[in-house]
C-alpha cells in the first residue's frame, strides 16, 4: 500500500513503496500503481510528479485539476527543494556536483545516457553522510537541481559510484534500489507558508 504523510483540501503527500509504479504503465499487468491506489481513497487526487518504480519516498498529488497545474508549475520552475538519500558503491568526495548533460539512450530504452552533443543540461549536488569501510559503500544526500529521467542514477554511475540495487546502471547487489525521496519543501499554494515534508528512508 502507501502511507499518507500529509493531506489538506489542496494537496496530498504520500510515501510510495519501492517496486510500485507511480502511474499506470502499458498493458493490463501494469495498471496497479500509486496513482490508482491514492485515487481509491482520494477521488480528486491527481499526479504532480513521479518517482521511478524502484525508488521509494515522497510523492505529491494535487486535489483537483487547478491545484495539480499549480503544483506542477512549481516543480517545472524548480521552486521545489528536493532531497534524496542513496547508498552507493565506493566513497565519493565529501561533497560535490555532477554536471553532465543527459539524453535518452534510444536503442536501449528506457535507459538514459550522458550525451555531450545533444543531452539536456543536468545538475546533481551530493553530500557524503557516512561511509562503510567494510562494505565499501557510502550513504549520500542528493539534491537534483534539474529533474531529468533517471538523473540521480545515471549521474552517480557516471562518476563510478552507482546506486546499490540499480540493475540498469550498476549492479543489482541489493534487494531493491537504495534510493529514497526523503524531503520536499515548497510554498503552500493556499497558506503562502513554506511546507516542509519529510519521510525517513527504510534502509
C-alpha positions as CSV (number, residue, x, y, z in Angstrom):
1,X,0.0,0.0,0.0
2,X,1.1,3.6,0.7
3,X,1.3,5.8,3.7
4,X,-0.4,9.2,3.7
5,X,2.1,11.7,5.3
6,X,0.1,15.0,4.8
7,X,-3.3,15.9,3.5
8,X,-5.4,19.0,3.3
9,X,-8.0,20.4,0.9
10,X,-5.4,21.3,-1.8
11,X,-2.8,18.6,-1.8
12,X,-1.6,15.2,-0.5
13,X,1.8,13.8,0.2
14,X,2.3,10.1,0.4
15,X,5.2,7.6,0.8
16,X,5.5,5.4,-2.3
17,X,6.9,2.0,-1.6
18,X,9.7,0.7,-3.8
19,X,8.6,-1.6,-6.6
20,X,5.3,0.2,-7.2
21,X,4.7,2.2,-10.4
22,X,3.8,5.8,-9.8
23,X,1.3,5.9,-12.7
24,X,-0.2,3.2,-14.9
25,X,2.1,1.5,-17.5
26,X,1.3,-0.1,-20.8
27,X,-0.6,-3.4,-20.6
28,X,-3.2,-4.8,-18.3
29,X,-0.5,-6.1,-15.9
30,X,0.8,-2.6,-15.2
31,X,-2.4,-0.9,-14.1
32,X,-1.8,-1.2,-10.4
33,X,0.1,1.9,-9.4
34,X,0.4,4.6,-6.7
35,X,-1.9,6.9,-8.6
36,X,-4.8,4.5,-8.7
37,X,-4.4,3.4,-5.1
38,X,-4.4,7.0,-3.9
39,X,-7.5,7.8,-6.1
40,X,-9.3,4.9,-4.5
41,X,-9.0,6.8,-1.2
42,X,-9.0,10.4,-2.5
43,X,-11.0,10.6,-5.7
44,X,-9.8,14.1,-6.7
45,X,-6.1,13.4,-6.3
46,X,-4.1,14.0,-9.5
47,X,-0.4,13.2,-10.1
48,X,2.0,16.2,-9.9
49,X,5.4,14.4,-10.3
50,X,6.7,10.9,-10.4
51,X,9.3,8.6,-8.9
52,X,10.9,5.6,-10.7
53,X,9.3,2.3,-9.9
54,X,12.3,1.2,-7.8
55,X,12.5,4.5,-5.8
56,X,10.6,5.0,-2.6
57,X,9.6,8.1,-0.8
58,X,7.6,11.3,-1.1
59,X,5.1,11.9,-3.9
60,X,2.8,14.9,-4.1
61,X,-0.7,14.9,-5.5
62,X,-2.9,17.9,-6.3
63,X,-6.6,17.9,-5.2
64,X,-8.3,18.8,-8.4
65,X,-7.0,19.9,-11.8
66,X,-6.3,23.6,-10.9
67,X,-4.2,22.6,-7.9
68,X,-2.4,20.0,-10.0
69,X,-1.5,22.6,-12.6
70,X,-0.2,25.0,-9.9
71,X,1.9,22.4,-8.1
72,X,3.2,21.0,-11.5
73,X,4.4,24.6,-12.3
74,X,6.3,24.8,-9.0
75,X,8.2,21.6,-9.9
76,X,8.8,22.7,-13.5
77,X,10.1,26.1,-12.4
78,X,12.4,24.4,-9.8
79,X,10.7,26.1,-6.9
80,X,10.5,22.8,-5.0
81,X,13.6,21.8,-2.9
82,X,14.1,18.1,-3.2
83,X,16.4,15.8,-1.2
84,X,17.1,12.1,-1.6
85,X,19.1,9.5,0.3
86,X,21.0,6.8,-1.6
87,X,23.5,4.1,-0.8
88,X,26.2,3.9,-3.4
89,X,29.3,1.8,-4.2
90,X,32.7,3.2,-3.1
91,X,33.4,6.5,-1.4
92,X,32.9,9.8,-3.4
93,X,34.4,13.1,-2.3
94,X,32.8,14.6,0.9
95,X,30.6,16.8,-1.3
96,X,30.4,17.9,-4.9
97,X,28.4,18.5,-8.0
98,X,27.8,16.3,-11.1
99,X,27.2,18.5,-14.1
100,X,26.7,16.1,-17.0
101,X,24.1,16.5,-19.9
102,X,21.7,13.6,-20.2
103,X,19.7,12.2,-23.2
104,X,17.6,9.2,-23.9
105,X,19.6,6.1,-25.0
106,X,17.1,5.2,-27.7
107,X,18.5,1.8,-28.7
108,X,18.5,0.7,-25.0
109,X,15.2,2.3,-23.8
110,X,14.3,3.1,-21.0
111,X,18.0,3.8,-20.3
112,X,19.4,7.4,-20.3
113,X,23.0,8.3,-21.1
114,X,25.5,11.1,-20.7
115,X,25.5,12.9,-24.1
116,X,27.7,16.0,-24.5
117,X,26.4,16.6,-28.0
118,X,22.6,16.6,-27.6
119,X,22.0,16.0,-23.9
120,X,20.0,18.4,-21.8
121,X,21.9,20.3,-19.0
122,X,21.6,18.2,-15.8
123,X,23.0,19.1,-12.3
124,X,23.1,17.0,-9.2
125,X,24.6,18.0,-5.9
126,X,25.7,15.4,-3.3
127,X,26.9,15.3,0.3
128,X,28.6,12.3,2.0
129,X,26.7,11.3,5.1
130,X,28.5,8.1,6.1
131,X,31.0,5.6,4.7
132,X,31.0,1.8,5.5
133,X,34.6,0.8,5.0
134,X,34.0,-2.9,5.5
135,X,31.4,-2.9,2.7
136,X,33.0,0.0,0.7
137,X,29.6,1.7,0.4
138,X,28.5,5.2,1.2
139,X,25.3,6.9,2.2
140,X,24.7,10.2,0.3
141,X,22.3,13.1,0.5
142,X,21.4,14.1,-3.1
143,X,19.9,17.3,-4.5
144,X,18.7,17.0,-8.1
145,X,18.8,20.7,-9.2
146,X,17.3,19.6,-12.6
147,X,14.8,16.8,-12.9
148,X,15.8,14.6,-15.8
149,X,14.7,11.0,-16.2
150,X,16.9,8.7,-14.1
151,X,19.2,11.7,-13.4
152,X,20.5,10.6,-10.0
153,X,21.1,7.0,-11.1
154,X,22.9,8.0,-14.3
155,X,25.0,10.7,-12.7
156,X,26.2,8.6,-9.9
157,X,27.0,5.7,-12.2
158,X,28.9,8.1,-14.5
159,X,31.3,9.1,-11.7
160,X,31.9,5.5,-10.7
161,X,29.6,5.3,-7.7
162,X,26.4,3.5,-8.9
163,X,23.4,3.3,-6.5
164,X,23.2,-0.2,-5.0
165,X,20.4,-2.3,-6.4
166,X,20.4,-0.5,-9.7
167,X,20.2,-3.2,-12.4
168,X,20.0,-0.6,-15.2
169,X,23.1,1.4,-14.4
170,X,25.1,-0.6,-11.9
171,X,24.9,-4.0,-10.3
172,X,21.8,-5.5,-8.7
173,X,23.7,-6.0,-5.4
174,X,20.8,-5.2,-3.1
175,X,17.2,-6.5,-2.9
176,X,15.9,-3.1,-4.1
177,X,17.2,0.2,-5.5
178,X,18.6,2.0,-2.5
179,X,17.2,5.4,-3.4
180,X,14.6,7.3,-1.4
181,X,12.9,10.7,-1.8
182,X,13.2,11.9,1.8
183,X,12.4,15.7,1.8
184,X,10.3,18.2,-0.2
185,X,9.9,21.9,0.5
186,X,7.8,24.4,-1.3
187,X,5.4,27.3,-0.7
188,X,1.9,26.1,0.1
189,X,-0.4,27.3,-2.7
190,X,-3.1,28.4,-0.2
191,X,-1.4,29.5,3.0
192,X,1.6,31.0,1.3
193,X,3.8,29.5,4.0
194,X,6.7,27.0,3.4
195,X,5.5,23.4,3.6
196,X,8.3,21.0,4.7
197,X,7.6,17.4,4.1
198,X,9.9,14.6,5.2
199,X,10.0,10.8,5.2
200,X,12.8,8.7,6.6
201,X,14.4,6.0,4.3
202,X,13.6,2.4,5.1
203,X,17.2,1.4,4.6
